[in-house]
Amino acid sequence: MTDEARLNTWNTYQAAWGPVEDAERRRLLEQSVAMDCVYTDPASQIHGRDALMVRISQTQLKFPGAHFRNDSFVVHHEQGLFRWTMYDGLGQVFVKGESFGRFGEDGRLIQATGFFEVPPGEP
């Protein structure tokens, strides 16, 4: 898998966190995240794609319109470090953070771990 392919997978995963319909979110996650993925951040630890879908939906309910922009990306040995900015529904900076991701043999994420200060109101 090329670095560009890994970045595309990551961007697809980030798009699933945005303000999209559930069917589109599921499609994006199926493309980018393994069924048995592990997701952790300061507020949660999630096992499996279905649980991740619920977690993302909860975030959109609390922070409607929130979406990511990838600021930088470095990768080696099927893992990557991603620096990102999350914007609120009005396009204002909401959260800045970093995430670590591990890619499986099929190129989808098997692990995603976010590091950021938890915004007020986050579950």
C-alpha positions as CSV (number, residue, x, y, z in Angstrom):
1,M,0.0,0.0,0.0
2,T,1.4,3.4,-0.9
3,D,1.5,6.4,1.3
4,E,-1.0,8.2,-0.9
5,A,-3.4,5.2,-0.5
6,R,-3.0,5.4,3.3
7,L,-3.7,9.1,3.2
8,N,-6.8,8.5,1.1
9,T,-8.0,5.9,3.6
10,W,-7.4,8.3,6.5
11,N,-9.3,11.1,4.6
12,T,-12.2,8.7,4.0
13,Y,-12.3,7.9,7.7
14,Q,-12.2,11.5,8.6
15,A,-15.1,12.3,6.2
16,A,-17.2,9.7,8.1
17,W,-16.9,12.0,11.2
18,G,-18.5,14.9,9.2
19,P,-22.1,16.0,8.7
20,V,-23.2,13.1,6.4
21,E,-26.3,10.8,6.4
22,D,-26.0,7.5,8.2
23,A,-25.9,5.5,5.0
24,E,-23.0,7.6,3.7
25,R,-21.2,7.4,7.1
26,R,-21.5,3.6,7.0
27,R,-20.2,3.4,3.4
28,L,-17.2,5.6,4.3
29,L,-16.4,3.5,7.4
30,E,-16.8,0.2,5.5
31,Q,-14.2,1.6,3.0
32,S,-11.7,2.9,5.6
33,V,-12.1,0.9,8.9
34,A,-11.9,-2.8,9.6
35,M,-15.0,-4.5,11.1
36,D,-13.1,-5.2,14.4
37,C,-11.3,-1.9,14.6
38,V,-10.3,-0.3,17.9
39,Y,-10.9,3.4,18.4
40,T,-9.8,5.3,21.5
41,D,-9.8,9.0,22.5
42,P,-9.6,10.8,25.8
43,A,-13.4,10.3,26.3
44,S,-14.0,6.8,24.9
45,Q,-12.8,3.4,23.9
46,I,-14.7,1.7,21.1
47,H,-14.4,-1.8,19.7
48,G,-15.8,-2.5,16.2
49,R,-17.1,-0.5,13.3
50,D,-20.8,-0.5,14.5
51,A,-19.8,1.0,17.9
52,L,-17.7,3.5,16.1
53,M,-20.7,4.5,14.0
54,V,-22.7,5.2,17.2
55,R,-19.8,7.2,18.6
56,I,-19.6,9.4,15.6
57,S,-23.3,9.9,15.5
58,Q,-23.3,11.0,19.1
59,T,-20.5,13.5,18.3
60,Q,-22.6,15.0,15.4
61,L,-25.7,15.2,17.7
62,K,-23.7,17.2,20.3
63,F,-21.7,19.2,17.8
64,P,-23.8,19.5,14.6
65,G,-21.7,20.1,11.4
66,A,-18.4,19.3,13.0
67,H,-15.8,18.2,10.4
68,F,-12.0,17.6,10.0
69,R,-9.2,19.0,8.0
70,N,-6.0,17.0,7.9
71,D,-3.0,19.3,8.6
72,S,-0.1,16.9,8.2
73,F,0.5,13.2,7.7
74,V,3.6,11.0,8.3
75,V,3.6,7.3,7.8
76,H,5.9,4.3,8.0
77,H,5.4,0.5,8.5
78,E,1.7,0.4,8.1
79,Q,1.1,3.2,10.7
80,G,0.6,6.9,10.5
81,L,0.5,10.0,12.6
82,F,-2.1,12.6,11.6
83,R,-2.3,16.2,12.8
84,W,-5.7,17.6,12.3
85,T,-8.1,20.5,13.0
86,M,-11.8,20.0,13.7
87,Y,-14.2,22.8,12.7
88,D,-17.7,23.4,14.1
89,G,-20.7,23.8,11.8
90,L,-19.9,27.5,11.3
91,G,-16.4,26.7,10.1
92,Q,-14.7,27.9,13.3
93,V,-11.8,26.0,14.8
94,F,-13.3,23.6,17.4
95,V,-10.5,21.2,18.4
96,K,-6.9,20.6,17.3
97,G,-5.3,17.2,17.9
98,E,-3.3,14.3,16.6
99,S,-4.3,10.8,15.8
100,F,-2.3,7.6,15.5
101,G,-3.5,5.0,13.1
102,R,-2.5,1.4,12.2
103,F,-3.4,-0.1,8.8
104,G,-4.3,-3.7,8.3
105,E,-3.3,-6.0,5.5
106,D,-6.3,-4.9,3.4
107,G,-5.3,-1.2,3.8
108,R,-8.2,-0.3,6.2
109,L,-7.6,1.1,9.7
110,I,-7.4,-1.5,12.5
111,Q,-6.7,1.1,15.1
112,A,-7.2,4.8,15.5
113,T,-6.2,6.7,18.6
114,G,-7.0,10.4,19.0
115,F,-5.1,12.8,21.3
116,F,-6.8,16.1,22.1
117,E,-8.3,18.2,24.8
118,V,-11.9,17.1,25.3
119,P,-14.2,19.9,24.4
120,P,-17.0,20.9,26.8
121,G,-20.1,18.8,26.2
122,E,-18.2,15.8,24.8
123,P,-19.5,12.4,25.9
